[in-house]
Amino acid sequence: MRFEEELKLEKDLIDQLVNGNPSSKYSQWTYRDDLNTEDKLWENFKSILTEKNLAVLDGHKITDLEFEQIKNFLNFNTFYDAGKWLAGENGVAKIILQREDATLGKVALKVIDRNAILDSVYEVINQVERDKTDEFDRSRRFDITLLINGLPLVQIELKNRQHSYMDAFHQANKYAKEGKYMGIFSTLQMFVITNGSDTRYIAASHKMNPQFLTKWVDDDNQPVTKYLDFTEDVLSIPMAHRMTLQYSVLDSEKKAVILLRPYQIHAIEAVKDASKNKESGYIWHTTGSGKTLTSYKVSRNLLQIPSIDKTIFVIDRTDLDDQTSDAFTSYSEHDIIDVDSTSDTSDLIDNLYSTDRKMIVTTRQKLTTMLKRFDRWQENDRNQKKIERIKQLRIAFVVDECHRAVSAKTQRVITNFFRNSMWYGFTGTPIFDENNRKQVGDLATTTKKQYGRQLHEYTVKEAIDDKAVLGFQVEYKTTISNETLDKIVSDTLTNKKSTKNLHDLEEYQKEILVPKSVYETDEHMIEVLKSIFNESREKLGFNNGSGYTYNAILTASSIKQAQRYYELIKQAKNGELFEIDEKTKRVLPDFPKVAVTYSVTENEEVSSLNQDKMKESIADYNETFGTKFKLETIKAYNRDISERMARKKERYQLRKNQLDIVIVQNRMLTGFDAPCLSTLFIDRPPQQSYDIIQSFSRTNRLFDKPKRYGQIVTFRTPELYKRAVQSALILYSNGGESSVLAPSWEETQKQFYLRVHNIREITSCPDDVDLLKTRAEKKKFAKAYQELDKWFASLQVYTEYEPEILPEKFNISENEIEEFHGKYINIIEELRIDDTGEEDDPIDIQYELESIRTEEINYEYIIALIQAFVPDDNEEVSIISDDDKREIDKYIEELSIKNSQLGTIMGQLWLEVQMDPAQFKNDSILNILNRMIEETINNEIKRLADEWHVGYKELRFFLENYRESREKQIGETELANSQDYQGYKNSTENPLSKIKYKIFLKQDIYPKVLNEVILPLRRRS
């Protein structure tokens, strides 16, 4: 029954592809039921390739040997490599073929033109056989594949409606792991998964992340999930061609294919339509939804319009200039356009004067400085032709955060010079009539008045619904008790000789009357830091382990307060202010690694003090991270902070290079993109609605599964903040604030209590789970535990959560939840084995548990405990508690299970320290451990080099510089050249053949020593 239903889904989908979308002027897909093996697909591709290159081939057919060349070329290692080739030169993907007949030389065979929709061949195939790749593998059949000019670009996997669409996703990932997408299928760029009712798409990758599964929405952001509707909207011609070849981007930094989300595509189309009418306008896309990528594509597409000479992408600060330029450069590396970021005003002028059609990234400051320079030139009658030529350019301005990047006044000045210009503004927080600017003369007071009509809208509510960004979990805290608040307000009323009665005031009215000075005291700030140090582990992902925790921004009300927070954090880390919880120190003994950044100007007394404070902060930063910044290089310092917080570069994946908290007043609260940033700590008065949304949105980027919300913690005037946040969300989510915010602490407690009650009704205690006999009973328990797990994970994130409240408030303990967890694991495995796939009420067997995660103790914390056992100059014997000894023993025991190499070394060192601590007097345990680790690594490399007769230096260099993300490893060629096969053959009893020797070294021996010895030791975990 299940198989028959899937075949019906398949048949209906193919029928839609072939006959659907009658309104399109393009012919649709041709069904080829004869193409069901890879050999037949290659023959079909050869036929199409020949047909499209008759003139180039000039009557000389492609020979068998030549076609083997072509097949080898098209067998890409990654989908990203295929994407690079598909991007082609000027959008045309070609194959350079060396003719077998040398007299014919080389020819360039055109394969796919991204802009030639009418000239392309569109075919749909199904049930293609994929042979097993080794004796342990299985043969597979793909559901539906879409071919453009004979090459597979879209793979569709179907499940019946009794299955989750995620089962189709897991199947696609499984096929990737099995190596089924090789050969002609290595050109895939897009996967579509569906169960008929729910449909998603995702960019091709050999390890697809379910977080990036994308739901299609129409122009009005209404979801399109049914598979035939999705097929008509997305997979018909020309849309399928555009999706895979025009609405994709190659991220050269991440080596990834990116497919645009639907709202990005609708925005691009809206700007394109407006530009045809020479109409300006703005795009409202919520912060965090990928505006940089959207604006890149908009800028790129505008540049393809012949009537536009240049596109200028305008941003409002130099640090964002760096970030945006880096992103644009990464996107454009394999695109058909040039991106130039302007290093100074002269550079901007040169780029504008050049006849090259380019996308220019610059700041508003450089634009206005350029116009002032032109004024001086005109006064002195200089460079008149250059000015006039630039003035006549037909320019499309694309403005990021348009309501703040370019003021109405500045825009008027620029427009008065560039008479032939159009303006397209991007903003996550438009200025409306409700929150408009103060009227100055006849200047525009809203985004609409400044840029023109709204061309497309995508609010935070819609982004959260589509899982394009995370929702917000907001905690409104205060360091002032109710009694203290009443006393402060009473004193304020008395001092002001007010006739108001304290008891007639609502809470928010009382908070308005609290003097600013109350929040500037050390007492207040220390309470804030206690919460950050000891109550924020869940928010900052401490359960993820060292190197995988999240980071945070602490925003203060002034530069002075930011400086004071920095000083207090240093004191707290030294143990001078309060006790840091052992649970914090176990995971990150050096928490928090902190930096502070703010604007530093000159020629003011306050600025002089700020400069001195900043010098101290930079010196600390240099000491922590081994950098060499100075006040004179503060721009580089700020950029380093941004990159360290964003962690997008490989070196920042290591704990030693990571920042935990950056303290700011206003910097980094707009435009800064750091998916690993989870929390915004706020100690300042409530801001304007657009500033609230902007700053909150630093936290809600998608990152990993445990990061479920953007975390916001306010530390003053909780009622005022609640009102301000509510107003902001009403304004910027079209009234959908309830779906934007996570449930409150009170609501989360209520929901968790109900889940505990539900599971108790099924089984009173963990042991009784074993009494469940039928599949229906086991499914009921599994579903109930999954619900309990979700709400327990939510409960733990709140700072009010303590394990001790569980028995008292919820009639369950953490230990009991862990026991239920163990039973659940067993039950779900039983259900997995017995799954027939034909149930009307299926269980999500792939569900990943969220609430029970083992807290990993940082090895540096254990090293510190062992170090305490070693006497120093002032003592003969150091005393260590039995509890600490047990903790060290337990850690080494657990470490030995998951990392036997490191566990053995640490166990040996700990034994030697216990036997004779005096021998290590005044020595660093960390240094000793590092020496032992390096000695072990060196011995292993030498053993390997001797056994396999390869160069020791070359092997060591290769292994030390190995990075999984690199396509070709540094030192790979030198290592291959150092191989002495003859020496190996002479010293080995049953030697491998030379070819097998080389393959075995590359595919088995090197990866094995890396993964089993070197990487576990280097990661120290």
N, C-alpha and C positions, 0 to 999 in steps of 0.2 A: 504493500500500500504506500509506504513512504517513498519508495523508489519511483512508483508510478506518478505520485504527486509532484516530485521534483522534476520528472520528465515533462509533465504538463506545464509547470512554471517555465521550464526551459523553452518549450515549444511556443508558448504565448509571448515570451520575451523576444525570441527570434522573429516571430511574426510582426511584433511591434517595430523592431529594428528595420525590417524589410519594407513594411507597408505603412508605417506610422508617419506622423507629421506631414499630412498632405498639403499644409500651407507653405511648406518650405519650397523654395525655388530650386533646391539642390536635389539630385537623385540620392536615394538612401542606400542602405547596405544590400549587398548581394549575398544570399545564403549559399555556401559551398559545402554541402554535406559530403563531398568526395575528398575533402582535405582533412584526413583524420590521423595522419602520422607525420613525424618530423620530415621524413624524406619527401613526402608529397608537398609539404609546406615549402621546403627549399626549392623544389621544382617550380612551384607556383611563383615564388619570389623571382626565380631566374627568368621566368617567362615575362613577368611585369617589368623587371629591370631591363631586359632586352628591348621590349616594346618602347620604353621611355628613352632609350639611348640609341635608336637606330642610326641617327646621323653620326654620332660619335663612334659607334662601332664600325660604321662604313662598310657594311656587308660582311664583316669578319665576326662570326659567332663567338660567343664566350665558350672557350674550351673547358673540358672537365678539370684540367689542372688549374686554369684560371679561376674556375668557380670554387675550387678548394681554397684558393687565396682569399676569395670573397667571404666564404664561410668562416674561415679562421679569423678574418678581420672582424666579422660581426658577432663573434663569440666573446661578449664583453664580460669582464670580471664583476662589474657592479652595474646596477641600473643607472647610477650617476654617470659612469663612463659612457653608457649608451646615450644618456641625455646630453652630454658634452658633444658627442658626435652628431646627434639629431639637431642640435642648435646650429651646427654647420657654419659656413661662411656666408654672411648676409642672409642667414635663414635657410640656406640650402645644404642639406646633408649629402655628401658625395663620397664615393669610394675611388681612390686612385689605384688603378689596375695596371700592373706590369704585364704587357701582352706576352704570351708564350713565344710568339714569333717576335724575336728581338727587333726586327726591322720596323715593327709597328709601334715600338716605344711604349710610352705610358698614356693612358686615357683616364679622364675624370668622369666617372659614371654618376649621374644625378639619381638620387634615390628618393628623397622627400624634400619638398619645398613647403616651409611652414605657411607661406602665404598663398599657395596654389591650391585652393580648395576645389575649384572646378576641374582641375587637371589631375586629381588623385583618384586612386582605386580603393573602394571601401568594401571589405568582405567580412562576413561573420561565419565562424566555424564553431563546432561543438564536439564534445566527446573525443578530443584528440588524445591518442595514447602516448603516455610518457613512460619509457622503459626504465627499469630499475638501474641504478648506477653501480651497485655492488651486490654481492651475494646475500647480504643481510637486508637489502632494500626491498621495496615492493613496487610493482608497476602501478601507475596512476592514470586516471582520465580527467582531463580538465573539463569544466562545465562549458563555458562560452568564452571565446576569444575574438576580439575585434582586430582586424588587420588593416593597416593603411599602407598601400603600395606593397602589399605582401608581407609586411613585418608586423608582428604582434605588438600592439601598443596598449591595449586595455584587456585585462583579465577579469572575468565575472565569475564569482563563486556563489552558488545557490544552495540553500537549505529549505526544507519544507516549513510550513507555518507552525509545526509542532516544535521546531527548534528555534533557539535564539539566533539572530543574525551573527552573534559573536562566534557561534560554531563554525560558520563559513569563514570568519576572520581567522580563527585558530587553524582551520584547514589550510588556508592560503599560507600562513606562516610556517606550518608544518612542511608544506611542499617546498618552500624556500629553503628550509633547513636541510631537506633531503637533496637539494641541488637540482630540483626539477625545472627551475627557470634558467637553464643554461642553453647554449646553442642559439637557435633562432628566437627562443623565448627570452633571451637576455636583453632584448630591446624594450621590454615592457616599461611603461611609465606610470600606469594607473591601475589600481585594483578597485573593483566594485564588489561589495558583499551584500547579500540580501536574503531574507526568508519570505519574500513576497510582500509582507506587511511593512517591514522596516528595511531601509536601504541606506548604505553609507558608502563613501568613497575615500580613498587614501592614496598618497603618492607611493610609487613602487620603492620598496626597500627590502633588503634581505633579512631585516629584523624590524618589522613594522610595530610601532607603538600604538596601542589601542586608544591612547589619549588623543591621537590625531585623526581618528575616524571622523569624517565630516558629513553632516546632514545637509542635504540641499534645501534651500529656501527660495521662494520666488521673489519678484521685485519688491513685494510688500513684506518680506521677511516671514511669510507663512511657510511652514514646513511642507516639503514634498517627499514623502517617505515610501508610498506604495511603488512597487518596482516598475510598473508600466508607466506611471506618471513620471517617475525619475528618468526612465529610458527616453521618453519623449522630450523632456526638458534638457537632458544632459548628454545622452548618447546618440541623438539624431545628428544628421549632418546639416549645418556645419559645426554644431556645438562640440561634438566629440573631437573633431580636428582641432578646434581652438583650445579645448581643455588640455589636450596632450602636447600641443606644439606651440601654442601662443599664451595660454594661461598657466604655464608652468615656469618655474624659476629654478636655476641651479645655484645653490649656495656653496661657493667654492671653499668657504671656511669649514663648513660642516660636512662637505662632500655628500650633499643630499639633494634629492629632487624635491621641490616644493610645488604642490598644486594649490592654486588660489582657492580660497573659500568663496561661497556663492555671493556674499555681500560685497566682497572685493571686486568680483567680476561685474556685478550690477553697477557698482560705483564707476568702474572704468568705462563701461558702456554709456553711463549717464554723462560723464565728462566728454566722451567722444561725440555724443549727440549734440551737447551744448556747443562744443567747439565748431561744429559745422555751421552753426548759426551765429558764430562769433559772440557767444554769450558766456559771461562769467558766472560763477556760482560757488557754493561751498558743499563739502561732504561732512556730515556728522557721523563719525564712526567712533564708538567708545574707546577710550584709552585702553591699550593692551590688546586690541583686536587685530594688530598688524598693519597700522596706518603707514609705517615706513615702507613696507613691501607694496602696499596698495599705491602709495604716492610714487614709488619707483616705476611701477607699471604704467600709471597715468602719465608720468613725465616721459617715459619711453614711447608710449603710443602717440602722444601729442607730437613727438619729434618725427614720427613717420608721416605726419600730415604735410604735404608739400608747401602749404601756405604758411607754415610756421618755421622760422629760421633757427630759433634756439628755445630750449626750455631752461628756466632757472628755478632751481629748488631752493627756497629761502627758509632758513631756520633762525632762531633768535639768540643762540649763544655759541661761543666757540667750542665749548666742551661737547655740545650736541652736534656741532659741525663735524667734529672728529668721529663721533659715534655713527652719525648718518652717512658720512663719506665712506667709512669702513664698510657699512652695510651695503651701500650702493655699489661700491667697488667689487664686493663679493658677488653681488647679484649680476653685475654687468660683465664679469670676466669672460663668460661664454655667450654673451648676448651680441646683438648686431649694432650696438651703439657705444659711444665713448662717454665716460663720466669723468669730469674734471672738477676736483675740489680746489678752491682758490686759497692759496696760502697767504696772499696779501692783496691789497687793492690793485697794484700793478698787474698782478696775475689775472685778476678779474677783468681788467681792461683788455689785456692781451687775448683772453679767451673770447670776449665779446667781439673784438675786432677781427679775429680769425674767421676765415670763410668756412671752416669746418662746422658741420652740424653736430652740436654737442649738447649733452645735458650738463649744466653747470650747477654745482652745489656751493652755496655761499651763505653768508649771514647778512642780516639787514644792515649791520654796522658797516660792512664793506661796501654795500650798495650806496649808502648815504655818503660815505667818505669819498667814493668815486664821483658822485654828483658834485660834491664840494670842490673836488679837484678840477672837474670840468669847468666850474664857475671861474676858478682862478686862471685856468688856461684861456678862457674866453676874454677875461679882463686883460690878459697879456697878449691876446691874439695869437695863441699857440694851438697847434694840433687841431685846427678847425675841421679838416676833412675827416679825421679820425672820429671826432665828436659827432659830426653829422652822419657818418656811416653807422655808428652805433645807435644813434637816435632813431634811424629809420628802420631798425630791425623789427621784425614781426615776432614778438616774444610772448610765450605762455609762462606766466609765473605760477608755480605750485608752492603753496605756503604751508609748512607744518605748524600746528598749533596757531592757526591763523589769527585768532583774536588777540594773541599776545606777541607773536613774532613780528608783525608789522602793524603799527598803529594806523588809525584812519588818517592821521596827519602825515605820517611817513609815506603811506601808500599814495596819497594825493601828490606828494612831491615826486615820487618815482613815476607815477602815471603821467604827470605833466611833462616829464622828459621822454618816456617811452610811449609815444602817442598810439602806436600800433600794438597794444598789449591786451592780453586776457588774463584774468586772475582766477585761480582755483584754490580755495582754502580748505585745509583739512583741520578738523578739531574734534576732540572728544567732549568738549564742554562749550558749546556755542553760547554767545551772549544774546539773550532774548529781551523782549520788552520788560519782562518781570524782573530782570537783574541787569538792566542796561547801564551803560557808562553814563557818567555825568555829561550833560550837553555842553560842548565847547564850540561856539559859533555854529556853523552848519555842518560840522564833521559828523560822520556816521556814529551812532550810539549802539548799534547791534551788529551782529555778524552778517545778518541778511542785508542790512543797509550798506554795509561796507563791501561785501563780495557779490551780492546778488542772491538769487533764490537758492533754496536748499535743493541739491541735485540728488542726494541719496541719504538715507538715515539708517543707522544701526546702533541702537542704544545698549547700555550696559545690561538691561533686562534681557534683551534678545541674545546678546553675546553669552550670557550665563545659561540661558535656555539651550543654546546651541553647543554649550561646552567649549566655546572659543576662549573664554576666560573663566576664572573662578569667582564664586560669590564672596562676600565679606562677612567675617565674624568679628563683631565689634564688642569690646568690653569697655564699659564706662566706669572708671575707677576714680577714687578720690583719696587723698591723704588726710582729709579733714573729717573728723567725726561730726555727727549731727549736733552734739552739744557744743563743740568748738565753733561750728558754722553759725549756730544761733548766737553765740557770744560775740563773734566777729561782726555779724550783721547788726546786733543790738548796739555795739559800740559805734559802728559806722552811722547808724541812724541818730544816735545821740550827738555825735560830733557834727553831723550835718544839720542838727536841730530839726530833723524831719518829723512830721506828724503821723507818718505811717506806723502801723502797729505790726510788730514782728510776726504775730500769730495769724495775721491776715494775708501774709505773703506766701505765694507758692514757692516751691523749692528753686525753680529757675530764677525767680525774682530775687531770692536771697543770694544766689550765686552771682548775680550781676553786681551786688553790693560788696562783694569780697574784694579788698584792695589787691592790686597787682603784686605788691610787696610780699604778700603771704606766700606766693608761689616762687619767690626768689630766694627763699631761705635754704640753708644747707639741710635743715631738718626735712623739709619737703622733698628735696632732690634725693636725699639718702633713702627715703621711703620708696621713691620711684626706682632707684637702683636695686633695692632689695627685691622688688618684684621682678625686675629684669634678670637679675642674677639667679634667683632661687625659685621663681614661679613660672618661668617661660620656657622650660626645657621641651615640652610638647610642641609649643608654637615654633620653636627653632629646630625641631627634628632631631633631638638628641638620640632618639631611638634608632636613627639611621646609622649611627656610628661616626667615628672621627673621619673627617674628610667629606662627609655626606650630609652634614648638618646644613641648615639654612642660615641666612644672615638677615640683618635688620637695619633700619634707619631709626635713629632717635632725633626727633625734631624739637628744638627748643624755641623759646619766644624771642630770643635775642642772641647776638653773637657773644655777648658777655656771659649769658647763661650757658651757651654751648661750650665756651671755654671752661666754665666752672664744672660742668658735667664731666668734661674730659679729665680735669684734675681729680675729681672725686672718684672716678672709675679707677684711676691709677692707685689712689689710696686704698680703695676697696680691694683691689687685687693683691695689695700688700698686707691685707688683713687688719687695716687700721680702723675700719668703720663698722663692719658687722661680719658675722660668721657666714662664709660661703658654704652652701649645702654640699655635703660629700657627694650627692648624686650628680651635682654639676661637675665637680672636680674629677670624678671617675671617668667621665666621657671626654671632657675637654679641660685638662688641668690649667691651661693657659687662657681660659675664657674670662672675659671677652678680649679678643685682639681688636683694638679699637683705633679709629682715626677720626679726625675732625677736619671739616672743610668749610670755609666761608670766604666771602669776597674781602680782599685786602686792598685798600686804596692808599694813596700817599698824601702828604702835606696836611694832615690833621693830627691833633694830639691823640685822639682816640685811635686813629689809624696806626700811629706809632706804637701804641700799646698792643694793638691787634697783630702788628707785624712781629713784635717780640714774642708774643704768645704762639704765633704760627711757627716761628723759627724753632721753638721748643718742641712743638708737635711734630714738625717735619724731622727733627733730630731723632725723636722717639721712633718715628716710622722707619727711618733709615736703619736704625739699630735692629728693629724687629724683622725687617725684610731684606736687609743687605742692599738697600738702594742708596743713591747719592744725590738726593734732591736738595735744593736750596730755595730760599725765598725768591731768588731771581728766576728759578725754574718752576714756579708754582703751577703754571699751566700743565707741565709734565707730571707734577705731583698729583694734581686733580685728575688727570687722565688715568694715571696709574691706579688711583683709588677706584675710579669707575670700572676699569677693566678687572681689578681684583674682586670687586663686589659682583660683577656680572658673571665671572668664572666661565666665560665662553672659550677662553684659550686653554690649551691643554695643561699648561703648568699650574694653573689655578685650581686644578682638580686635587692637588696635593694639599693636605692640611697646613703644612709649614708656610704655604704661600697665600693662605686665605685670611680675609677679614671677617669678623663677626658682626661688628656694629660700626656704622659711620654716623657721627653726630653732625647735624646741619641746622641752619636756621631756615633757609629757603632753597639752597642748592639741592639738586637731585630729586626734587619733589615733582618735577614735570619732565617728561620726555625721556627719563632714564629707564632703560630696559634691562632688568636682571631677573630672569625666571627663578633663580635660586633665592631671591629675596622674599621672605614669607611674612615679615612683621614690620609694622610701623608703630613705634612708640611715640605718643604725642604729649608733650608738655608745653602747651601754648593755648591761647584763647581760640575758640572756634573761628574758622576762616569763612570766606565767602563760599557759596555753593560750588562754583567751578573749581576753586582751590581744594575743597574737600574731595571732590571726585578725582581730581588730578593726583593729589597726594595718596589717597587710598589706592589708586590704581597702580602704584609702584609694586603692590604686593600680590596682585591676583593673576599673574602670568601662569600658564600651565607649565608644570615642571615634571614632577614624578607622582606616583600614586599616593604616597602618604600626605602630600601637600594638597589638602582638600578645600581650603579657603585662603583668602588673603586675610591675615590677622591684623586687627587694629586695636590698640589699647590706648585709651585717653586717661590722663592722670589728674584732671581738674575739671570742675564744673560739669558733672555728669549729665544733669538735666538740660543744661544749655547745649551740650554736645548732642544729646538725643534729638532735640528740636532742630538743630542745624543740619544734622545728618539726614533726618527725615525730609526736611525741605529740599536738600540737595538731591536726594534720590527721587522725590516726586518730580522735580524739575527735569532731571536727566535720565529717568527711566520711564518716562511717560506714565507716571503713577504706579509703576510696578515695584515699589520698594520692598514689598513683602517677599518677593521671589529673589531679590538681590542679596538680602541679609540672611545669614545663618540663623537658626532658631536661637532664642535667648537661653541663658543658663537655666532659667526656670522651666522653659518649654522642653529643653533637652532632658532635664531631670524627669519630667512627666513622661516623655516618650520612652526613656530608658526603663522607668518603673513598669510601664505597660509591657515592654519586651521581656522583662524578668518574669512578670506574672504569666505571660503567654508560655514561656518555656517551662515554668513550674506546672502548668496545667498538663503539659505533655509528659513530663518526667520530673519527679519531685527533687531528685538529686542526680549527680553525674553517674553514679553506679547504676541507677535504674535505666540508663540509656541502653545497657546491655540486654534489657528485657524486651526491647522493641523488636518485634518479629517480622511484621509485614513490610513490604516496600513502601506502602502508603504511610505507615507510622514513621518510618525512617526519614522519608521525604519531609513529613510535617516537622520533625525535629530539626532537620538540616535547614529548612527555610526559617524556622523560628530562631535558630542560632545565628544565621546570617543577619537577620534583623537586629538581634541583640548586639552582635558584633559592630554593626554600623553605628548604632547609637552609643555604644560604649566608647568607640573611637572618638565620637563627637564630644562626649562627656569629658574625656581626659584632657582635651585641649584647653578648657577653661582654667584660669588660674585658681578658681575656687575649689577645683577638684583635689581631693586627697583620698588615698585608698581607704582611710579609716572611716569615711562616710558611707561606704558601701553597705556594711552589715546593718548600720543604724537606720539609714534612709531607704535602702532598697532590698533588704533581706537577702543579700548575697555578698560574697567576699571575692577579692581578686583571685585568691587561690581556687575557689570554686569555679570561677569563670575560666581559669586556665584548665581545670579538669574537664569542664564541658568542651573546651577547645580541643583537647586530646580525643575525646569521644567523637566529636564532629569530624575530625580528620579520618578516623576509622570508618564512620558511617558514609562519608562522601566517597571514599574509595570503594566501598561495597556497592554504592549506587552507580558509580562509574563503570564497574565491571559488568553489572547487570543491565546497563542502559540499552534499550532496544531502539530508542529514537522515535517510538510511535505513541508516546503518552500525550494525552490532551493537556496535562498540567505538568510540564517538565520542570526539573530543578536545575538551577544554574550551577553545574558541576565545576565550571571554570572560575567561580567566584574566589577572589583573593581576599583573605582575611586582613582586617585593618587594625584591630584593637590590641591583639596580643603580639608584641614584638619584643624580642629579648634586648634588654639594655646592654650594650656592649661597653665594657670598661676599657678605657684608653690605655694602651701599653705604657705610655709616658707616665700615667698615674701610678702604675705598678712599679715602674722604674724608680719613681720618687719614693715609694714605700721601701723598696730594697735599699735605696741610697740611705734612708734613715737608719738602716741596720749597721751602716759603716761608720766607725768613729772618725771624728775630725781632730784637728790639732789640740782642741781643748778638752778632749775626753778620751779615756782609755777604752771604754765599752759603751756602745750606744744601745739604748733600751727600745725595743719595739714590742707592741702589744700582741697578745695571742690572736686577737681579732684580725690584726693586720697580716700576721703570718698565715692565718687561714685564708684570708682574701687573696694573698699572693699564690698560695698553693692551688686554690680553686681556679684562679685565672690561668695559671700555667697548664693545669689539667684540661680546661676547656680549650685553650689555645692549641694544645697538642692534638686535639681531635680535628680541628678545622685547618691547622697549619702545622703539620708535624715537624717540619724543618725548624721553624722559629721556636716552637714549643720545646724542642730538644735543646737548642742553644740556650734559651732562657732558663730552662730547668737545670742545665749544667752550671750556669753562672750562679743561680740561686743556691744550689747545693754548696758550691765553693765558698760563697759569702757566709753561709750559716756555719760551715766548718771552721773557717778562720777569717772573721771579718777584718781583723787587724791588717792582713796582707793587702787590703784594698784601701787602707787609710789614706785620706786626702786624694783619692782617685775618683774619677767620675764613672759611675756604673753605666751611664748611657754611652760614654766613649768606649768602655770595655766591651759592651754588647755590640756596638757598631764594628769594632775591630774583629770580634768573633764572627760576625755575619759576613764581613768582607773576606775574611780568611776562608770561610766555608764556600763562598761564591767562587773565589779564585781557585780553590782546590777542585771544585766541580768543573770549572771551565778548562783547567789544565788536564784533568782526567779525560774530558770529552775530546780535547784537541789531540791528545796522545792516542786515544783509542781509534779515532776516525781520521787521523793524519790530516788535520787542517791547521792553519796558522793560529797560534795562541793569541797574538796581538790582534789579528783580524777578527777572530771569534769574539774576543772580549769587547772590542769596539762595537761590533755588530749588536751584541746582546745588551750592552750598556745604552745604546741609542735606539733600541727597538721601541716602536710606538705602534700599537694596534691600528690606529686610525690612518697610518701612512700607506699609500698604495705601493710605493717602492721604498724599502728600508735603506737608511744610511749605512754604507759599508757593505752592502749586499754583493756588489760586483767584486770588491777586493777579497771578500771572504771566499767567493766561488773560485777566484783565481789562486787562492792559497791552498786549495784542496790537492792532496798528493795521492791520487788514486793508486798509483803503482806501489807506493809505500804501504797503503792500506791492504792492497791485495796480497803483498808478500808476507804480511804479518798476521793475516786472518785465515782461519781454518777453512771456512766455507764463505768466501767473499761474494758479495753481490756483484752483478754486472755494473759496468761504469755508469750506465744510464740510471739503473735502479739505485746505485750508491748516491748519485746526486739528488735524485728525487726523494729518497729516504731521509737524507740529511735535512733537506729543505722543509719537507712536509711532516716529518715525524720527530727527528732528534732535536732540532733547534726549538720547535714549539714546546716539546716536552720539558726540556731543561728550563725554558723560560717560565712555563706555567706551573711546574712542580717545584722548582727550586728558587730561581732568581726573583721572579715577581712576588711570590709570597714573602720572601725575606726582605725585599725592598719596600713593600707596602707596610711592613711591620704590623700586620693584623691578621 
